[in-house]
Amino acid sequence: MRLGDSYDVPEEIARGPHSPTFAKFLRNWFGDTYALTHGELDITFLNGLTPEELTTARELIRRNLKLRQVHIIEGTSALHDVDAAPMLRAMLDRETSDDWRLTIAGALWKLTKDPVFIDCLDRAKAGGGALARAHMNKILWLADGRAIDWLIDLLPEEDGESAFWRIMRYLSFRRPFRPLLARLHIAHVHATMTGSFALQLLNQLEAGRMTLILPQELEHQPSDYRRRRNDPAFREAMVAAIHRWNAQMKNGR
C-alpha cells in the first residue's frame, strides 16, 4: 500500500498485513485522501475496526496531529478518541487563526462537548463573512434551538433579491461609479453570500432534502423565519429536522 511521505506511519504498520477495514482506513487517511477531504467518503466503515485496530488507528491519528491537516484533526472525532482531547485543546490554545480554531473546536465538541466550540461559532457569526459560510454546517452539531437562532441571525434583511444588488446592477453601466462599486462589492458580497447560504440551509432542513434553487425562489424567505422564530411548534419541528439531518451524514460533516 502506498502512503503519503509526509505522514508518520511506522513501517511495520504500513507493511501489514491488514484487514480490509483497516487497509481502507490507512488508504483514506494516509494515502489517497481525496474522497475523505472532499466529504465523499462514507466513514461508517470505521465501525468495523476491531478493538485492536481501533487502538492503532487512534494512535496513528494522534502521531500526525502535528501536521495540522483538517482530515487528521477530524479523525479524532471520527474514531471517538476522547483521549486525544487534551492534545486538541493544547493545539487550540496555540492557534491564532479563527478558521483553524473552529476546525479544532469542532472536533473537541464532538468528543467532549467543549463549549469553546460555541464561542468560535459566535465569533464566526459576528464576522458574518466567509468564515461563517465555510463552517456553516457545523452549527447543526449543536442539535438544538441554538442552531436555528444562529442561522436566522445571518439571514438577509430582505426577501428575494436585495435592493443593494438591484442598485449595483443599475450603476454598473455608469463608468464614473465603477471605483466606488468595486469597494462596495467587496464590503457586501461575503455577507450577502453567507445570508443566502443560511437561507438555503434552513429551507433544506425544512424540506428534508438538498435543493439547488436560487435564494429568491426558495419557498421560505427571511421574513418567514423571523416571523416563526419564537413559535414553539416551528422550533420543535426544526430541531427534529436537524436530528434527522445529522443522522443521515455518513462522512462526519
N, C-alpha and C positions, 0 to 999 in steps of 0.2 A: 504494500500500500504506500502511495506517495503522499507524504505530509509536507506542509509548508516549512521551509527552513527557519522561519522566524519563531516558530513555536518551540517551547521547551517540553518535549516529549521524550522520556527516557527510551533508549534504543531497544531495551528488552520489551517495552510495551508496544512500541511501533512495530517491532518484528512479529509479534503474535506468538502463537495463533490466537484468533479472536472468534467469538461467537458472531453470527450475522448482525445481531443488535449492537454489540459493542463496536464492531467494524463500522457500522453506519454512523455511530456517534463520532468515532475518530475521523472518519472521512469528512463529515459535515462540519465539525468544529475546528479541525486542524489541517484539512486537506482542501477539498473543493467546497468553499464556504458560500458560494453564490446563492443557492436556494435558501439557505438559512438567513443570510444577511439581507435578502430581498423579501423576507416574510412569506416564502413559497413552500417552506418545509413543514410538514405535519410532524411536530416533535412529540406526539403522544407515543411514538415508538420507544421513547426513553423508559416508559413504564415496564418494558420488557427486560430491562437490565437486571441481572442477578444482584443480590446484596453485595457480593464481592466486586462485581463490575461497577456498581453504583459508587462504591467507596473509591475505586480507582479513578472513575470519571470525575468525581468531585475534587480529588487531589490534583488532577491534571488542570482543571479549570483554575484552581487556586494558584498553581505554579505559574499560570500565564496571565493572571490579573495585571501583572506589571506592564503588559503590553498596551493596556488602556484601549482595548478594542470592544466595541459595543456587544458583539455576539458572545464574547468571553464574559463580560460583566453580566449579561442577561443569562448566561449559562448557569450562574449560581442559583438563580430562582427557578430555572427550568429543571434543575436537579434537586431543588428543595434543600439546598445546603445551608442550613441555619448557622452552622459553624463558620461559614465564610462571612457572616455579618460584621464581625469586628474588623476584618480586613477591608470590607467595603466602606465602613464608617471612617476608617483611617484615610482611605482614598478620598472620601468626600471632604474631610476636614482639610486636606491639602489642595483640593481642586478650587480653581478660581473661575472657570468657565461655567456660566449658567446652563449651557447646553449639556455639558458632561455631568454637572451636578444632578440634573434631572434624570439622566440615564442611571447614574449610580443610586440615587434616591429611590427610583422606581424599583430597582432590584431589592433594595432594603425594605420597601413597603411590602413587596410580595413575600419576603422572608419573615419579617418581624413586625410589620405594620408600624414602622418607624415614622413618626409624624413629620419628620423633616421633608418627606415627600410632599405633604400638603403645603408646606412653606414654599417649596420650589415651584409647585404648580401655581400658587398665588402670585409669586414673583413673575412667572411667565405671563399670567393673565394681565397683570398690571402693565406689562410692556405692550401687550396687545398686538404683537407683530409675529415675525417668522418663528420665534421660539415657541410661542403658544400653538402655532399651527403645526409645527413639526412634532410636537409631543401631545397633540390634542386627544388622541385615542387613549392615552394613559389615564385621563381623568375618569374613564369608565372603570378603572381598577378600584376606585373608592366604593363603587357598587351601592351608593345611597343617594339621597337627595342633594348632597353637595355637588355631585357631578352635574345634575340638571341646572342648578343655580350658576355654576361656573360657565357652562355653555351659554346660558341665556345672557349672562353679563357680557359676553363677547359679540352678541348679535348686532347686525347693522341697525342704525337708528330708524331707517325707513324700510318699508316693504318694497319689493320689486327693485328696479334699478334706481340707485340713489341719484339725487339731484346733482351731486358732485360729478358723477360720470357724464351726465347729460350736459352739464356746463363745459366739462373738459372736451367733449366731442365738438361742441359748438365753437369753442375758442381755438381748437387745434388748427383750424383752417385760416386763422388770422396771425400772420407772421409776427407782429410786434409782441404777441403774448407768449411766444414759444419758450423763451428762457424762464419765464415765470411758471409756465406749465410744467417744465421739467422738474422744478423744485417742488411744486405741489404734488406731482405724481409720486415722487419718491416718498413724500411725507404721508400720503394716504393709501398707497397701494397695499402695503402689508396689512394695515388694519382692515381694509376692505376685503382682502382675500381671507383673512382669518375669520372675520364675521361670516363670510359665505361658507367657509368650511364648517363652522359651528352650526349654522342653519341646516346645512346638508346632513350633518351627523344627527341632529335632533329629528329631522324628518325620516332618516333611515331607521333610527331607533323606533319611532312611532309606527312606521310601515312594516318593520320587521324584515327588511331586505335592503340590499345595496341599491342605490339609484344613480343614474347618470343624467340628471335633469339640471338645466340652468337654474341658479338660485331664484330668479324672479318668477320661474314657472313652477316652483315647488308648491305642494298643496298647502302647507302651513308656512306662514310668513312670520317675521319677528313679532309683529303685534299680537298674533295668535298666542305665541308662547309667553309673552309678557302678561297678557290678559289671564292666562290659565296658570301662571307661575305658582300661585298660592292655593290652587284648587287641590284638595286632598286626593280626590279620585284621579286627577291627572298625574300627580306626583307618584301615587302608588302604581299606576299603570306604567309610567316611565321607568321607575326603579325596577319593576318586574321585567321590562324590556331590556334594561341594562344587564340584568342577571342572565337572560336568555342569550344576549349578545356575547357576554363573557364565556358562557358555557360552550358556545359554538366555535370559539377561537382555538385553533389547533397549532398555531405557531408561536404562542406566547405573547402575542402583541394585541 
